[in-house]
């Protein structure tokens, strides 16, 4: 799993690439504050090597809670900027600072 941030100098956004290695999985999404936890809006594409990948333009100077949804199971990103307890979920969420 990994996150890559690419800041755009001409726009107030950051291109964020989410990558998840899940060879056995059939579906993977990234869900979070930036897409109202909607798996359809955060759908990742499966590559031939079994990695799921997606690129999203997110507003800068913002902090987002997120998780991966892999075959219906929520998974945190180990390389997240940090983790925060979410009372609604009853679990820790990954946090992305842009």
N, C-alpha and C positions, 0 to 999 in steps of 0.2 A: 504494500500500500504506500502511496505517496501523494504529496501535494506539491505542485509547482506554481509559483506566482510570477506573473509577468505584468509589470506596471506599464500602462500606456501613457506616454508623456502628453499626448494631445487630448486625452479624455480623462474624466474623473473616475475611471474604472480600472480594474485589474483583471486580466485573463487568468483564471484559476483552472489548472488541469488536475483532475482527480483521477488516480489510477488505483485499481484494486485487482490483485491477483486472486482469481477464483475459478480455477480450471474446471471444477466439477459443477459450478453454478450455471443456471440457465438464465437468470435475470439479476441485474444489479442496478441500483440507483443511489444517488446521493440526495439526501433529504435534509432540510434545515430551515432556518429562519429566512433565508434568501429565496426560497420557493414555497413557503407555507407548508413545509413538510409533505409536499406532493410528489410521490414517487414518479408519476408520469412526466412531470416537469424536470426531474433530475435523472432521467434514464441515462444509463451509460451504455456505450457500444462495446460488444465483445470482439476482441481482436483474435486472430488466428492462434496466438500463443496462449490464449486463455485469460488474458488480462482484460478487464473492463476499463474503459477510459471515456472521459468526457471533459469538454472545455466550456466554462461558463464565464461571462463577463459580469463581475460583481462591483457595485459601487465601493470606492475607496473610503478610508477613514471610518470603517465600520467593523464591528465584531459580530460574528455569526456562530450560533450553535448548530451542529450538524452531526449526522451519522450516515453510515452506509446501510442500505437495505439490500441484503444478499439472500435471494430465495426466501424472502419473508422474515429474515432474521436481522435484527439491528446489530451493527458492529461499529465500534469506534475506530478512528484513524490513529494508529500509534504515533505518527509524526505530526499530530495536531500541535498547534501553538501551546495549548494547555487544555485541561479538562475542567468542567464545572458540573456541580450537582444540579440536576433538574428535578424539582419537586413533582411536576406533572408526570414525568416519565418514571420517577422513582429510581433513577440511575444517573450515572455520569454521561455527559455529552462531550464530544470533541468540540473544540473552539478554534475558529479561524479568525485571525486578525489581519485586516487589510489596511 
